[in-house]
Amino acid sequence: MNQYEIAILYHPDLEIDLEKASSRVTKIFTDNGGKIVSEDNWGKRKLAYGIKGNEHAIYVYYTVELPGESVRKVESILNITDEVIRFLITRPDLKAIAKADVAKAEKAAKAAARGEHADSSDDKEEDDEEARPRRNDRS
């Protein structure tokens, strides 16, 4: 089984009854041999451009373990599902994610050794930028 990240934009009118649409999509995944690892609901957001006459959509991100041969079936079913206005299926680069986690842990360990929080180093850089003199605008 491969791991996939699936972003689904639901119709904005489903904000009240999103559970029914979400269970329908979950059933699509499980019927095709998949298993949902995680689900992240971002809520209703404004779209960059109108899709099917809608200015807003409900963003939900799924992490799904799915057999590779089932992806095409899931795509075709999501294409004809009325509640879904757009979707995107991607395979995450697990090696890059693991490498980023290791780098983040190393940075946190170094910051702890210095007696700082990991986030405070970012704040210090922002303070330095504000202290720098700026050139006059000659317009």
Buried (B, 14 or more C-beta within 10 A) or exposed (E): EEEBBBBBBBBBEBEEEBEEBBEBBBEBBEEBBBEBEEBEEEEBEEBEEEBEEBEBBBBBBBBBBBEEEBBEBBEEBBEEBEBBBBBEBEEEEEEEEEEEEEEEEEEBEEBEEEEBEBEEEEEEEEEEEEEEEEEEEEE
